[in-house]
């Protein structure tokens, strides 16, 4: 298997794992594939996040439900409403809902920017939004992963995950699990443009 074939094979295996196990992060899926199959530790032979997402789109077009595009559309509309509601915290959409690979189990993932997490908690409480408090890890700078608060809730049968980040980090997107690729994200204006483009294409 040459370098190109190995990269493509790894991308396809990671994409299949994302689809079957509802994994949202391409590099997390790739890491599991590498461990499971004992693939070469040479990262130059590994696909990047966008190559895996492309393989996932191909996989979904062949084996996914024909309702997959409806799941994406519904979650993008839900994301728009949530981002309008959470506007004081400058939300950004990330993950499978943004890149178009979401399915029926995919949460809407939003990044909020606020130096005082209690402000977000108070805001949700004042508006009657029941939620769970947790923690995740994000990489805001090279070679440095840090803990960040994560809030989860369900609205109209759609799951949401809110990651709270410091205001000073807003200008630079967090990095993918590979540690160097900027995480794709969209603010409300970009999401609205995406929805309008989809509507015009129908």
C-alpha positions as CSV (number, residue, x, y, z in Angstrom):
1,X,0.0,0.0,0.0
2,X,1.6,3.3,-1.1
3,X,1.4,6.6,0.8
4,X,-1.7,7.8,-1.1
5,X,-3.6,4.5,-0.6
6,X,-2.8,4.4,3.1
7,X,-4.0,7.9,3.6
8,X,-7.2,7.2,1.7
9,X,-7.8,3.9,3.6
10,X,-7.3,5.6,7.0
11,X,-9.7,8.4,6.0
12,X,-12.3,5.8,4.9
13,X,-12.0,3.8,8.1
14,X,-12.2,6.9,10.3
15,X,-15.2,8.1,8.4
16,X,-17.0,4.7,8.9
17,X,-16.2,4.9,12.6
18,X,-17.6,8.4,12.8
19,X,-20.8,7.3,11.1
20,X,-21.3,4.1,13.1
21,X,-20.4,5.5,16.6
22,X,-21.6,9.1,16.2
23,X,-18.1,10.5,16.7
24,X,-18.0,14.2,15.9
25,X,-14.3,14.8,15.8
26,X,-12.4,13.4,12.7
27,X,-9.1,13.2,14.5
28,X,-10.5,11.3,17.5
29,X,-11.9,8.7,15.1
30,X,-8.6,8.6,13.3
31,X,-6.7,8.0,16.5
32,X,-9.0,5.0,17.3
33,X,-8.4,3.6,13.8
34,X,-4.7,3.9,14.2
35,X,-4.7,2.2,17.6
36,X,-7.1,-0.6,16.4
37,X,-5.2,-1.4,13.2
38,X,-1.7,-0.6,14.2
39,X,-1.2,1.9,11.4
40,X,2.1,3.6,10.8
41,X,3.0,6.1,13.5
42,X,4.3,8.4,10.7
43,X,1.8,11.3,10.8
44,X,2.8,12.3,7.3
45,X,0.9,9.2,6.1
46,X,-2.3,10.2,8.0
47,X,-5.2,12.1,6.5
48,X,-6.1,15.5,7.8
49,X,-9.5,16.4,9.3
50,X,-10.9,17.7,6.0
51,X,-10.0,14.5,4.1
52,X,-11.8,12.5,6.7
53,X,-14.9,14.7,6.5
54,X,-14.8,14.3,2.7
55,X,-14.7,10.5,3.1
56,X,-17.6,10.7,5.6
57,X,-19.7,12.6,3.1
58,X,-18.9,9.9,0.5
59,X,-19.8,7.2,3.0
60,X,-23.1,8.9,3.9
61,X,-24.1,9.3,0.3
62,X,-23.6,5.5,-0.2
63,X,-24.8,4.0,3.1
64,X,-26.5,6.7,5.0
65,X,-30.2,7.4,5.3
66,X,-31.7,9.5,2.7
67,X,-33.0,11.6,5.6
68,X,-29.5,12.7,6.5
69,X,-29.8,16.0,4.7
70,X,-33.0,16.7,6.6
71,X,-31.2,16.1,9.9
72,X,-28.6,18.6,8.9
73,X,-31.1,21.2,7.9
74,X,-33.2,20.8,11.0
75,X,-30.1,21.2,13.2
76,X,-28.8,24.2,11.3
77,X,-32.2,25.9,11.8
78,X,-32.1,24.9,15.5
79,X,-28.5,26.3,15.7
80,X,-29.7,29.6,14.2
81,X,-32.4,30.0,16.8
82,X,-30.0,29.1,19.6
83,X,-27.4,31.5,18.4
84,X,-29.9,34.3,18.2
85,X,-31.0,33.5,21.8
86,X,-27.3,33.3,23.0
87,X,-26.2,36.4,21.0
88,X,-24.8,38.2,24.2
89,X,-22.1,35.5,24.3
90,X,-21.1,35.7,20.6
91,X,-21.7,32.1,19.7
92,X,-20.0,30.2,16.9
93,X,-21.3,26.9,15.3
94,X,-18.8,24.0,15.0
95,X,-18.8,20.3,14.3
96,X,-20.9,18.1,12.1
97,X,-23.9,20.5,11.9
98,X,-21.6,23.0,10.3
99,X,-19.8,20.7,7.9
100,X,-22.9,18.9,6.8
101,X,-22.2,15.4,8.2
102,X,-24.7,15.5,11.1
103,X,-27.2,12.7,11.5
104,X,-30.1,12.0,13.8
105,X,-27.8,11.6,16.8
106,X,-25.6,14.7,16.3
107,X,-25.7,17.5,18.8
108,X,-25.5,21.2,17.9
109,X,-22.1,22.3,19.1
110,X,-21.6,26.0,19.9
111,X,-18.7,27.9,21.3
112,X,-19.5,30.9,23.5
113,X,-17.1,33.6,24.6
114,X,-17.5,34.8,28.1
115,X,-14.9,35.4,30.9
116,X,-17.5,34.7,33.6
117,X,-19.2,31.3,33.1
118,X,-21.7,32.2,35.8
119,X,-23.2,34.7,33.5
120,X,-24.1,32.0,31.0
121,X,-25.5,29.8,33.8
122,X,-27.6,32.7,35.1
123,X,-28.8,33.6,31.6
124,X,-30.0,30.0,31.0
125,X,-31.6,29.8,34.5
126,X,-33.5,33.1,33.9
127,X,-34.9,31.8,30.7
128,X,-35.9,28.4,32.1
129,X,-33.3,26.3,30.2
130,X,-32.5,23.2,32.2
131,X,-29.0,22.0,31.5
132,X,-26.1,19.8,32.7
133,X,-22.7,21.1,33.7
134,X,-19.6,19.3,32.5
135,X,-16.1,19.9,31.2
136,X,-14.2,19.3,28.0
137,X,-10.7,20.1,26.8
138,X,-9.8,22.5,24.0
139,X,-6.5,23.6,22.4
140,X,-6.3,27.3,22.2
141,X,-2.6,27.5,21.6
142,X,0.1,25.2,20.2
143,X,1.0,22.3,22.5
144,X,-1.4,23.4,25.2
145,X,-4.8,21.9,26.0
146,X,-6.9,23.4,28.7
147,X,-10.1,22.5,30.4
148,X,-13.3,24.5,29.5
149,X,-16.8,24.4,30.9
150,X,-19.4,22.6,28.8
151,X,-23.1,22.9,29.2
152,X,-25.6,20.4,27.6
153,X,-29.3,20.6,27.1
154,X,-32.1,19.4,24.8
155,X,-34.6,21.6,23.1
156,X,-37.3,20.3,20.7
157,X,-35.6,16.9,20.7
158,X,-32.3,18.4,19.5
159,X,-29.2,18.1,21.7
160,X,-27.0,21.1,22.3
161,X,-23.5,21.4,23.7
162,X,-22.1,24.8,24.7
163,X,-18.4,25.2,25.3
164,X,-17.5,28.3,27.2
165,X,-14.2,30.0,26.2
166,X,-12.4,33.2,27.3
167,X,-13.2,36.3,25.4
168,X,-9.5,36.9,24.6
169,X,-9.5,33.7,22.5
170,X,-12.4,34.7,20.2
171,X,-10.2,36.0,17.3
172,X,-8.4,32.6,16.8
173,X,-10.4,29.4,16.5
174,X,-9.5,26.5,18.7
175,X,-7.5,23.8,17.1
176,X,-8.6,20.4,15.9
177,X,-7.5,17.3,17.8
178,X,-4.3,17.1,15.6
179,X,-3.1,20.2,17.5
180,X,-2.5,22.6,14.6
181,X,-5.5,22.8,12.2
182,X,-7.9,25.6,13.1
183,X,-11.4,24.3,13.9
184,X,-14.0,25.3,11.3
185,X,-16.6,27.5,12.9
186,X,-19.3,30.0,11.8
187,X,-20.9,33.0,13.5
188,X,-24.6,33.7,13.1
189,X,-24.1,35.8,9.9
190,X,-22.2,33.0,8.2
191,X,-24.8,30.4,9.2
192,X,-27.6,32.6,7.9
193,X,-25.7,32.9,4.6
194,X,-25.3,29.1,4.5
195,X,-29.1,28.6,5.1
196,X,-30.0,31.1,2.4
197,X,-27.7,29.5,-0.1
198,X,-29.3,26.1,0.6
199,X,-32.8,27.5,0.3
200,X,-31.9,29.1,-3.1
201,X,-30.4,25.8,-4.3
202,X,-33.7,23.9,-3.8
